[in-house]
Amino acid sequence: DVIQPRFCARSSGKAAAVVAATFFAVLAATPAAAQNAPAATPASRVVVDSVSVVGSYRVAIASVRALFGVQPGATVSFREIQRGTKALMATGQFSDVLVHAQDTQNGRAVLLLEVTERPQVRQVVIAGLEHVSPGSVRDTTGLRPGEPFSPQKVTAAASLIRAELSKKGIPFATIEDRLEPVTGLINVVDVILDVTEGNRVTVADVVVRGNEQVSEDAIVGAMSIQPEGFLWFKQGTFDPAQLDADLRGAVPAVYRARGFLDFRVLFDTLVVDPQTGKARLELVVDEGSQYRIANFAIEGNQEFADTLLDRYFQTERRGLLAGIGIGASAEEAASGRVFDGVAFEAAAGQVRELYANEGFLYAQVVPQVKKNPVVAGQSPTVDVSWDIREGLPAYIRSVAVVGNDYTYDWVVRDRVLLLPGDRYSQARILQSYQSIGSLGFFETPLQAPDIVPDPETGDVDVTFGVKEKQTGSVNFGTSVGGGVGLAGFIGYEQPNLFGQAKSGHLRWDFGRYLNNFELSFSDPALFQSQVSGSISIFNTRDRFFQFSTGRRRRIGSSANFGFPVPRTTRTRVFTGYSIARTRYELFSDVEDTSLFGLPPGVQSTLLLGVTRNTVNHPLFPTAGSRLSWNSELSGGLLGGDGQFSKHTIEGSWWLPVGQLGSGGPGAQGPRLAFGLTMKGGAILGDPSAFPFDRFWMGGVQFGEQLRGYDETTITPSGFFEQGSGGIREADRLANAFLKVTAEYALRFNDNISLSTFLDAGNVWAKPQDIDPSRMYRGAGIGVQLVTPFGPIGLDYAYGFDRARPGWQLHFKMGPGM
């Protein structure tokens, strides 16, 4: 008897098992087998005499036998047959596999494998496709020459083409696929996809019908499908997927925010002009009734009081709770405030975040909306509540850092604000993530922290993943600065020496106006302690084109140490000492000896300072503050030729305003922030031996910045253009200054920022002359970039209080932008 169980590509795993079982049941029922088998069951086993293969032309017969996995002499059951047929089908080489079995006289089974090979693809031709790359379609779907033909890959290619064309506003493409046998070759085909793209559909107008309470502009404005317009970003591209998302999400959200909870889109129609491709999108809506708030309740909260959670309702000036009489007018208290479903759900999300920040990782805040029976003559109302299920707080079980092959673990861990045993805090995890990224040692954005909960205790393991990037660099090139003119530079920077966050700096600047050499080294954790230290030596020769009567040469060194303030993490005290010898060279053909006609001198200075820094990024902050006070005490008991002290104080505050696009760790979109900076300084004593320790203002490169004005044009005697005469060079310097900057910034990422700003500042001859009502004003726009040569900035500002008000372009290179 010949038994023919069959397993083909269309069969499921369960069907294959049934077929194999049937094969053995029938085999056991044959006379020879029945003598040795009392019952025919799926677990029956037979001995294989031999395995033959037919139908295999491209795949070697030995390979087919090996993949089938059943060897002559083996005792097998239906499971081995099922496993072997699945293995053959999984290769993708065959469209069908038949297993024939015949019982021989000695009770041994002869297996015959009849396979049907898939055609081999010689080439893939995608004809008529213009707006999508055929190569990208082939690569993405794996539809390549030389491989067995796969109908699934053809279907995937057609779906990908339609999706990509829809994104480009071509939504009605037709695609036909066919196989063409290759003459002279056995079972070899060409795969051909004929694409007819059709016209690009441009939405020229969107019409909404049935809307009485909400304007058409408000509805269309919320949609991603926008009518074409004059501006480049209003191309009117039609994408069916975007339209579906609009009708399911954006448009209903407009109505939910206004209390229309029964809103429906009845149908949508796209009317297309076949000649031009211009289309009119028509929406017919049913607004339903507008609901007002009758009652609000919070249930299940024990960790936080009702009064605290109530505040999260206050998304508007008087908030949603105005509907139940809190802060509402008499009319609103009587009729109830319109229910904002969008704000209600957003507030619930903020409460979830509040719980997560206090360790309640598994807390659930379920918004509940119950529609009340309608009373004749009154607006329909809802009872809304938050059903809170707090659960138990989660604790940090372990904190790990992975991917730091060069940087030491302790360098990264110093930036982590969580320790094992701490309560879980989503906010501190985010702060740690941002702090690690601000080190500048790893590729950004960092991957999102991996938070793995323990299924038994609920505690979590937190892993921060990083990827090292090249930090050391040899820099060379040219620069243009307001203080030094055209100059060249060459240097080496390494902010992560030995993988321990130690910083090394070597730079030589040369040009017509300067010849400077500087070598410095800093360590944020001396001997892995909380004490930081730095040391530098310098040899500089400066000739400033603002002060053209001579040049200055300085040689010296400095050392500084920083100490943390007890029981604080962001406040440090600094102290240090510097000594330098300064020589002045007066050009022989000038008459003004006020600056460079001075004798040489030695300056011995004690440095003292306090800083508190909570900003979330060193260059492009969006949140936090940076406060500092610094004093330089020269002369006195320290010796030297100067007898004066210099004091500066600075405060900078940043407030996040919003975010564009998706957010969260690893996928932060562009962020908006508002910043306010105030800075002032005063010199006490006689600094005449070292005049360049005094203050001057204007420009961005040299002295105190004031955009919209040229370098050193703001003087104690008023505004004086460069080279205008009427003032000595030394009289441009001051012993006091005050400056205020307000800035509205768009942080695209950690490497580029765009901002608008307003500057105001002035300098005075004596600290007691400071008058905040007398300030020079400038405003404009600026862009800042982080490049391999360091940060650079370009500002275009308008100086309001110049002799002739106007615009000034400023370029700056260096970390102090």
C-alpha positions in Angstrom: 0.0 0.0 0.0 1.2 3.6 -0.8 0.4 6.3 1.7 0.7 10.0 0.7 0.5 12.4 3.6 1.0 15.9 2.3 2.6 19.1 3.9 2.5 22.2 1.8 3.2 25.9 2.2 -0.4 26.6 2.9 -0.7 24.1 5.8 -0.4 25.2 9.4 1.7 23.5 12.0 -1.4 21.8 13.5 -2.4 20.5 10.0 1.1 19.1 9.5 0.9 17.2 12.8 -2.4 15.7 11.8 -1.1 14.7 8.4 2.0 13.1 9.9 -0.1 11.3 12.5 -2.4 9.9 9.8 0.7 8.7 7.9 1.8 6.6 10.8 -1.7 5.4 11.7 -2.3 4.1 8.1 1.2 2.7 8.0 0.6 0.8 11.2 -2.6 -0.7 9.8 -0.8 -2.5 6.9 -0.5 -6.3 7.4 3.2 -6.4 8.0 3.2 -3.6 10.5 0.1 -4.9 12.3 2.0 -8.0 13.3 4.3 -5.9 15.6 1.9 -3.1 16.6 -1.1 -3.8 18.7 -2.6 -0.4 18.2 -2.3 2.5 15.7 -1.6 5.7 17.6 0.2 9.0 16.7 3.0 7.8 18.9 3.7 4.8 16.7 7.3 4.5 15.5 8.8 2.8 12.4 12.2 2.1 11.1 13.3 4.0 8.0 14.9 1.8 5.3 15.9 4.6 2.9 15.1 8.2 1.9 14.8 9.2 -1.8 14.3 12.7 -3.3 12.6 13.6 -6.5 11.8 17.1 -8.0 15.0 18.8 -6.8 17.0 20.4 -9.6 18.6 23.5 -8.1 19.0 22.3 -4.5 21.4 19.4 -4.1 19.7 16.1 -3.1 22.2 15.7 -0.3 21.1 19.1 1.1 17.4 18.1 0.9 18.1 14.9 2.9 20.2 16.8 5.4 17.5 19.4 6.0 14.8 16.7 6.3 16.9 15.2 9.0 15.6 11.6 8.9 18.4 9.2 8.3 18.2 5.5 7.0 18.0 3.1 9.9 16.5 5.6 12.3 13.3 4.8 14.2 10.9 7.8 13.8 7.4 8.9 14.7 5.1 11.5 13.2 7.0 14.3 15.0 10.3 13.7 13.1 8.4 13.7 9.8 6.6 17.0 10.8 9.9 18.6 11.9 11.6 17.6 8.7 8.9 19.0 6.4 8.8 22.2 8.3 12.6 22.6 8.0 12.3 22.1 4.2 9.5 24.7 3.9 11.4 27.2 6.1 14.2 27.4 3.6 12.0 29.3 1.2 13.3 27.1 -1.6 10.1 25.0 -2.0 6.5 25.7 -2.6 5.3 22.2 -1.8 6.6 19.0 -0.1 5.0 15.6 -0.4 6.1 12.6 1.7 5.4 9.1 0.2 5.9 6.0 2.3 5.8 2.3 1.4 6.0 -0.6 3.8 8.5 -3.2 2.7 8.2 -6.9 3.4 10.7 -6.8 6.3 8.7 -4.1 8.1 11.1 -1.2 7.2 9.5 2.0 5.6 10.9 3.5 2.4 10.4 7.3 2.3 10.1 9.3 -0.9 10.3 13.1 -0.7 8.7 14.8 -3.6 9.6 18.5 -3.6 8.4 21.4 -5.8 11.1 24.1 -6.0 10.1 27.7 -6.2 11.2 29.5 -9.3 14.6 31.3 -9.1 14.4 35.0 -9.7 16.8 36.2 -12.5 15.9 39.9 -12.2 13.4 42.2 -10.6 12.0 44.9 -12.8 9.9 47.8 -11.3 8.6 49.7 -14.3 6.9 53.1 -14.2 8.1 54.1 -10.7 9.4 57.7 -10.7 8.9 59.2 -7.3 10.4 56.3 -5.2 13.7 54.6 -5.7 13.3 51.1 -7.1 16.5 50.1 -5.5 15.3 51.1 -2.0 12.1 49.0 -2.6 14.2 46.0 -3.5 16.6 46.4 -0.6 13.8 47.1 2.0 11.6 44.1 1.1 14.4 41.7 0.2 13.1 41.2 -3.3 16.4 40.5 -5.0 17.7 38.5 -8.0 19.3 35.1 -7.4 16.8 34.1 -4.7 13.7 31.9 -4.8 10.5 33.6 -5.7 8.5 34.7 -2.7 4.9 35.9 -3.2 5.0 37.5 0.2 8.0 39.7 -0.8 6.1 40.9 -3.9 3.1 41.8 -1.8 5.4 43.7 0.6 7.0 45.6 -2.2 3.7 46.7 -3.6 2.5 47.8 -0.1 5.8 49.7 0.4 5.4 51.5 -3.0 1.9 52.5 -2.2 2.8 53.8 1.2 5.8 55.8 0.0 3.9 57.3 -2.9 1.1 58.3 -0.5 3.5 60.2 1.6 4.5 62.2 -1.5 0.8 63.0 -2.3 0.3 60.2 -4.9 -2.3 58.0 -3.2 -4.0 56.2 -6.1 -1.2 54.2 -7.7 -2.0 50.9 -9.4 0.5 48.0 -9.3 0.3 44.8 -11.3 2.8 42.0 -10.8 3.7 39.1 -13.1 6.2 36.4 -13.7 7.9 35.8 -17.0 9.7 32.5 -17.6 13.2 32.9 -18.9 13.7 31.1 -22.2 16.3 28.3 -22.2 16.4 28.1 -18.4 14.5 25.6 -16.2 12.3 27.1 -13.5 13.9 30.6 -13.7 11.6 33.7 -14.0 11.8 37.5 -14.1 9.6 39.3 -11.6 8.0 42.4 -13.1 6.0 45.1 -11.2 4.2 47.5 -13.5 3.5 50.7 -11.6 1.1 53.4 -12.7 1.6 56.2 -10.3 -1.2 58.5 -11.4 -1.5 62.2 -10.6 -0.2 63.8 -7.5 -3.2 64.9 -5.5 -3.0 68.3 -3.9 -5.6 69.4 -1.4 -6.7 72.8 -2.5 -9.6 73.2 -0.1 -11.1 71.6 3.0 -14.8 72.0 3.5 -16.5 71.0 6.8 -20.3 70.6 6.9 -22.5 70.1 10.0 -20.3 72.2 12.3 -22.3 74.9 14.1 -20.4 75.3 17.4 -16.8 75.0 16.2 -15.4 77.0 13.4 -14.0 75.4 10.2 -10.7 77.2 10.8 -10.3 75.5 14.2 -11.0 72.1 12.7 -8.8 72.4 9.7 -6.0 74.0 11.8 -5.8 70.9 14.0 -5.4 68.6 11.0 -2.1 67.5 9.5 -3.8 67.5 6.1 -3.6 71.2 5.2 -4.8 73.0 2.0 -1.9 74.2 -0.1 -0.8 77.8 0.4 1.8 80.3 -0.5 4.3 79.2 2.1 6.7 76.3 1.3 5.4 74.2 4.2 1.8 74.3 3.0 2.1 72.0 0.0 -1.3 70.5 0.3 0.1 66.9 0.2 -2.7 64.3 0.5 -1.8 61.2 2.5 -4.7 58.7 3.3 -2.9 57.5 6.4 -2.6 61.1 7.7 -6.2 61.7 6.9 -7.2 58.6 8.8 -5.2 59.8 11.8 -6.8 63.2 11.6 -10.3 61.8 11.6 -9.6 59.4 14.4 -7.5 61.7 16.6 -7.0 65.4 15.8 -10.5 66.4 14.8 -12.3 64.6 17.7 -9.8 66.1 20.1 -10.8 69.6 19.0 -14.4 68.8 20.0 -13.5 66.9 23.2 -11.7 70.0 24.3 -14.9 71.9 24.0 -17.2 69.4 25.7 -18.6 67.6 22.6 -18.2 64.0 23.8 -20.7 62.5 21.2 -18.9 64.0 18.2 -18.7 61.8 15.1 -17.3 62.2 11.6 -20.2 60.9 9.5 -18.2 60.5 6.3 -15.4 62.1 4.2 -15.1 62.6 0.5 -12.2 63.6 -1.7 -13.2 65.2 -5.0 -10.3 65.2 -7.4 -10.0 67.0 -10.7 -8.5 64.3 -12.9 -6.8 66.9 -15.2 -5.0 68.9 -12.5 -4.9 66.6 -9.5 -6.4 69.5 -7.4 -8.7 68.1 -4.8 -11.4 69.3 -2.4 -11.7 67.4 0.9 -15.2 67.4 2.3 -16.1 66.4 5.9 -19.5 65.9 7.3 -19.7 65.9 11.0 -22.3 65.4 13.8 -21.3 67.6 16.7 -23.7 66.2 19.3 -24.4 67.9 22.6 -22.0 70.0 24.7 -21.4 68.6 28.1 -20.6 70.5 31.3 -19.1 69.4 34.6 -21.5 68.5 37.4 -19.2 66.9 39.9 -15.6 66.0 40.2 -14.1 63.4 42.6 -10.8 61.8 43.4 -10.9 58.3 44.7 -8.2 55.9 46.1 -5.5 58.5 46.8 -3.6 58.1 50.1 -0.1 59.4 49.3 -1.3 62.8 48.1 -4.1 65.0 49.5 -7.1 66.0 47.4 -6.0 69.7 47.7 -2.7 68.9 46.0 -4.2 66.8 43.2 -6.9 69.4 42.6 -4.2 71.8 41.3 -3.6 69.6 38.3 -7.1 70.6 37.1 -6.0 74.2 36.9 -4.9 74.2 33.2 -6.7 77.4 32.5 -6.9 80.7 34.4 -9.7 79.4 36.6 -9.4 75.8 35.7 -11.8 72.9 35.1 -12.9 73.1 38.8 -14.7 76.3 38.0 -17.5 74.1 36.9 -18.2 73.0 40.4 -18.0 76.5 41.9 -14.3 76.9 42.7 -13.3 80.3 41.3 -16.3 80.3 38.9 -18.7 83.1 38.2 -22.3 82.8 39.5 -23.5 82.0 36.0 -20.9 79.3 35.5 -21.6 77.8 39.0 -25.2 77.5 38.1 -24.9 75.9 34.7 -21.6 74.2 35.1 -18.4 74.8 33.2 -17.8 73.2 29.8 -15.9 69.9 30.2 -12.5 69.9 28.5 -11.9 66.2 27.9 -8.4 66.8 26.5 -7.2 68.8 29.5 -8.8 66.3 31.8 -6.8 63.4 30.3 -3.6 65.5 30.2 -4.1 66.3 33.9 -4.4 62.6 34.7 -1.1 62.0 32.9 0.5 64.7 35.1 -0.8 63.0 38.2 0.7 59.7 37.0 4.0 61.5 36.6 3.7 62.9 40.1 3.3 59.4 41.5 6.2 58.1 39.4 8.5 60.8 40.7 7.7 59.7 44.3 8.4 56.1 43.6 4.9 54.8 42.8 6.0 53.3 39.4 2.9 51.1 39.1 0.3 53.7 40.2 -2.7 53.9 37.8 -4.7 57.1 37.4 -7.8 56.1 35.4 -10.0 59.0 34.2 -13.7 58.3 34.5 -16.4 60.2 32.7 -20.0 59.4 33.5 -22.8 61.0 31.5 -25.8 62.0 33.6 -29.4 61.6 32.5 -30.5 64.6 30.4 -32.9 67.0 32.2 -35.3 68.9 29.9 -34.2 72.5 29.4 -30.7 72.0 30.8 -27.4 71.3 29.3 -26.2 67.7 29.5 -23.7 67.1 32.3 -21.0 64.6 33.3 -19.6 63.4 36.6 -15.8 63.1 36.2 -13.4 61.4 38.6 -9.9 60.0 38.9 -9.8 56.4 40.0 -6.3 56.1 41.6 -4.7 52.8 42.3 -1.5 53.7 44.1 0.0 50.3 44.7 3.3 49.9 46.6 6.3 52.2 45.9 9.1 50.7 43.8 12.8 51.0 44.9 16.0 51.0 42.9 17.5 47.6 43.2 20.6 48.3 41.0 22.1 51.0 38.8 24.4 50.0 35.9 26.2 51.7 33.1 27.0 49.9 29.9 28.9 50.8 26.7 31.6 53.0 28.4 34.6 51.1 27.1 37.0 54.0 27.6 35.4 56.2 30.3 35.6 54.9 33.8 32.3 53.9 35.5 32.7 56.3 38.4 32.8 59.3 35.9 29.4 58.4 34.7 28.0 57.3 38.1 28.9 60.7 39.5 26.2 62.1 37.2 23.6 59.6 38.3 21.3 61.0 41.0 20.0 57.5 42.0 21.5 54.9 44.3 20.4 51.3 45.1 17.8 51.5 47.8 16.4 54.8 46.7 12.8 55.2 45.8 12.2 55.1 42.1 11.9 58.6 40.7 11.1 59.2 37.0 12.3 62.9 37.3 15.7 61.9 38.7 16.2 59.3 36.1 15.6 61.9 33.4 17.9 64.4 35.2 20.6 61.7 35.4 20.1 60.9 31.7 20.5 64.5 30.7 23.5 65.0 33.0 25.3 62.0 31.5 24.6 63.4 28.0 26.0 66.8 29.0 29.4 65.2 29.8 30.1 65.4 26.0 31.9 62.0 26.0 29.2 60.0 24.4 27.2 60.0 21.2 23.9 61.9 21.6 21.0 61.4 21.9 21.8 58.6 24.4 19.6 55.5 24.2 16.7 55.6 26.7 17.4 54.2 30.1 16.5 50.5 30.4 14.2 50.1 33.3 13.5 46.4 34.2 11.1 45.7 37.0 11.5 42.6 39.2 8.3 40.5 38.7 8.3 39.4 42.4 9.1 42.5 44.4 8.3 45.3 41.9 11.7 46.9 42.4 13.6 48.0 39.3 17.0 47.7 37.8 18.1 50.8 35.9 20.7 50.6 33.1 22.1 53.7 31.4 23.5 52.7 28.0 26.1 54.9 26.3 28.3 54.8 23.2 31.7 56.3 23.3 32.7 59.0 20.8 36.0 60.5 19.8 36.7 63.3 22.2 40.4 64.3 21.7 41.1 66.4 18.7 43.8 68.3 17.0 42.4 71.7 16.0 43.8 74.2 13.5 42.5 76.9 11.3 41.8 80.6 11.2 39.4 82.8 13.2 38.1 86.3 13.1 37.4 88.0 16.4 36.4 91.5 17.4 39.4 91.6 19.8 42.2 90.1 17.7 41.3 90.5 14.1 42.4 87.7 11.6 44.4 85.0 13.4 45.5 81.4 13.0 45.5 78.7 15.7 46.7 75.2 16.3 46.0 73.1 19.4 45.0 69.9 21.0 41.9 69.4 23.2 41.1 66.3 25.3 38.2 66.7 27.7 38.4 63.1 28.8 42.0 62.3 29.5 42.6 58.6 30.5 38.8 58.1 30.5 38.6 59.9 33.9 37.1 63.3 32.7 40.4 65.0 33.2 40.9 67.8 30.7 44.0 68.8 28.8 44.4 71.9 26.7 47.2 73.0 24.5 46.8 75.9 22.1 48.9 78.4 20.1 47.2 81.4 18.6 49.2 83.5 16.1 48.5 86.5 13.9 49.2 90.1 13.3 47.7 91.1 16.7 48.6 88.2 18.9 51.0 85.4 19.6 49.7 83.3 22.5 50.6 80.0 24.0 48.6 78.3 26.7 48.9 74.9 28.4 46.4 73.8 31.0 45.2 70.7 32.9 42.2 70.2 35.0 40.8 67.3 37.1 37.2 67.4 38.4 38.0 64.8 41.0 41.5 64.9 42.3 42.5 61.4 43.5 38.8 60.5 42.9 37.8 62.8 45.6 35.2 65.6 45.5 37.9 68.2 45.2 38.6 69.6 41.7 41.8 71.2 40.6 43.4 72.9 37.6 46.8 74.4 36.6 47.8 76.5 33.6 50.9 78.2 32.2 50.7 80.9 29.6 52.9 83.1 27.5 51.0 85.7 25.5 51.7 88.7 23.3 48.6 90.8 22.5 48.1 93.6 20.1 44.5 94.7 20.1 43.3 96.6 17.1 40.8 98.4 19.5 43.9 99.7 21.3 46.4 100.4 18.5 49.0 102.4 20.4 51.1 99.4 21.5 51.2 95.8 22.6 51.2 93.8 25.8 53.2 90.7 26.8 52.3 88.4 29.8 54.0 85.3 31.1 52.8 83.4 34.2 50.8 80.6 35.7 47.8 79.9 37.9 46.4 77.1 40.0 42.8 76.7 41.2 41.0 74.2 43.5 37.3 73.6 44.0 35.6 72.2 47.2 31.9 71.1 47.6 29.8 72.8 50.1 28.7 70.2 52.8 25.2 68.8 52.4 24.9 70.2 48.8 25.5 68.6 45.5 25.5 71.7 43.1 27.4 74.3 45.1 31.2 74.6 45.2 33.7 77.0 46.7 36.9 77.9 44.6 40.2 79.3 45.6 43.4 79.7 43.7 46.5 81.8 43.1 48.0 83.3 39.9 51.2 85.2 39.2 52.1 86.9 36.0 54.6 89.4 34.7 53.3 92.0 32.3 55.4 94.2 29.9 54.0 97.0 27.7 55.5 98.2 24.4 54.5 101.6 23.2 54.8 102.3 19.4 57.1 105.1 18.7 54.8 107.0 16.3 51.9 107.5 18.7 51.1 110.3 21.2 48.6 108.4 23.5 50.7 106.9 26.3 47.7 106.2 28.6 47.9 102.4 28.1 51.1 101.1 26.7 53.4 103.7 28.2 53.3 102.0 31.6 56.3 100.3 33.3 56.4 96.5 33.6 54.9 94.9 36.6 54.3 91.7 38.5 50.7 90.8 39.4 50.2 88.5 42.4 46.5 87.5 42.8 44.5 85.4 45.2 41.3 84.0 43.6 38.1 83.3 45.6 34.7 82.2 44.3 31.4 80.4 44.9 29.3 78.8 42.2 26.0 77.0 42.2 25.0 75.2 38.9 21.8 73.3 38.3 21.4 73.8 34.5 20.8 70.7 32.4 23.3 71.5 29.7 26.6 73.4 29.8 26.1 75.3 26.5 22.4 75.0 25.6 20.4 74.9 28.9 16.7 74.7 29.0 16.1 74.4 32.7 17.9 75.3 35.9 20.1 78.2 37.1 23.8 79.1 37.3 25.0 81.5 40.0 28.5 82.7 40.6 30.5 85.2 42.6 34.3 85.7 42.0 36.9 87.9 43.6 40.5 88.6 42.6 42.6 90.2 45.3 45.8 91.6 43.9 48.7 93.0 45.9 48.6 93.7 49.6 50.2 90.8 51.6 50.6 88.9 48.4 53.2 91.4 47.0 53.3 92.5 43.5 52.7 95.9 41.9 49.0 96.1 41.8 46.9 97.1 44.9 43.2 96.4 44.0 40.5 93.9 44.1 38.1 92.9 41.3 34.6 91.4 42.0 32.1 90.0 39.6 28.7 88.4 40.2 26.5 86.6 37.7 23.1 84.9 37.7 21.5 82.9 34.9 18.0 81.3 35.1 16.4 79.1 32.5 12.8 78.0 32.2 11.5 75.4 29.8 8.6 76.8 27.7 7.6 73.9 25.4 8.7 71.1 23.1 8.2 70.5 19.4 7.6 66.9 18.3 8.1 63.8 20.3 10.0 63.8 23.6 11.3 61.5 26.2 14.8 60.1 26.7 16.5 59.1 23.5 14.0 60.9 21.3 13.8 64.5 22.4 12.4 66.9 20.0 13.4 70.6 19.7 12.9 72.4 23.0 11.9 76.0 23.7 13.3 77.9 26.7 13.4 81.3 28.2 16.5 82.6 29.9 17.4 85.6 32.0 21.0 86.6 32.7 22.2 89.4 35.0 25.9 90.2 35.5 27.8 93.0 37.2 31.3 93.8 38.3 33.3 96.4 40.3 36.9 97.2 41.0 38.1 98.6 44.3 41.5 100.2 44.6 43.9 101.4 41.9 44.2 99.1 38.9 46.2 101.6 36.8 49.3 99.4 36.7 47.3 96.6 35.0 44.6 98.5 33.0 43.5 95.5 31.0 42.0 94.0 34.2 39.4 96.7 34.1 36.1 96.4 32.2 35.0 97.3 28.7 31.9 96.6 26.8 30.6 96.1 23.3 30.6 93.3 20.7 31.0 89.6 21.6 34.6 88.7 21.5 36.5 91.0 23.8 35.4 92.2 27.2 31.8 92.3 28.3 29.3 91.4 25.5 26.7 93.8 24.2 25.4 92.8 20.8 24.4 95.5 18.4 27.5 97.6 19.2 31.2 97.3 18.1 34.0 96.4 20.5 34.8 98.9 23.3 32.3 101.5 22.0 30.4 101.6 25.3 32.5 103.8 27.6 32.0 105.7 30.9 31.7 108.9 28.9 29.0 107.5 26.6 29.0 105.9 23.1 32.1 106.4 21.0 32.6 104.7 17.6 36.0 103.1 17.0 38.5 105.6 15.6 36.1 108.5 16.1 38.6 110.4 18.3 37.6 112.6 21.2 38.5 110.0 23.8 41.8 108.4 24.9 42.1 104.7 24.7 42.4 104.3 28.5 39.1 106.2 28.9 37.3 103.4 27.2 37.9 101.3 30.3 35.8 101.3 33.4 35.8 100.2 37.0 32.2 99.0 37.1 29.6 97.5 34.7 26.1 96.0 34.7 24.4 93.9 32.0 21.1 92.2 31.6 20.1 89.7 28.8 16.7 88.1 28.1 16.7 85.3 25.6 14.1 83.1 24.0 15.9 80.0 22.6 15.0 77.1 20.4 17.3 74.2 21.2 17.2 71.9 18.2 19.6 69.4 19.8 22.8 69.4 21.8 24.7 70.9 18.8 22.6 73.7 17.4 20.5 76.5 18.9 18.6 79.4 17.5 17.6 82.4 19.7 16.2 85.9 19.9 17.6 88.2 22.5 17.5 91.6 24.2 20.7 93.0 25.7 21.0 96.0 28.0 24.2 97.2 29.6 26.6 100.0 30.5 30.0 100.7 32.2 30.9 103.4 34.8 34.1 105.0 36.0 33.3 104.1 39.6 31.1 101.5 41.3 29.1 104.2 43.1 28.2 105.7 39.7 26.2 102.6 38.7 22.7 103.7 37.4 20.4 100.9 36.1 18.3 103.5 34.4 21.2 104.3 32.0 21.6 101.2 29.8 22.5 100.8 26.1 20.1 98.4 24.4 20.5 95.9 21.6 18.2 93.1 20.2 18.4 90.5 17.5 18.7 86.9 16.5 21.6 84.5 16.9 22.6 80.9 16.0 25.1 78.8 17.9 26.8 75.6 16.7 29.1 73.0 18.2 31.8 72.1 15.7 34.9 70.0 15.7 36.8 73.2 16.3 34.7 74.2 19.2 31.5 76.3 19.7 30.9 79.1 17.2 28.2 81.7 17.1 26.7 84.2 14.7 24.5 87.1 16.0 22.7 89.8 14.0 21.7 92.6 16.4 20.2 96.1 16.2 21.8 98.8 18.4 19.1 101.2 19.5 21.3 103.7 21.3 24.2 104.2 18.9 24.8 107.6 17.4 23.2 106.1 14.3 21.0 103.2 15.3 21.5 100.2 13.0 22.4 96.5 12.6 25.7 94.8 13.6 26.9 91.4 12.6 28.9 89.5 15.2 30.9 86.3 14.9 32.4 84.5 17.8 34.5 81.3 18.3 35.1 79.8 21.7 33.4 78.2 24.7 32.4 81.5 26.3 29.6 82.3 23.9 
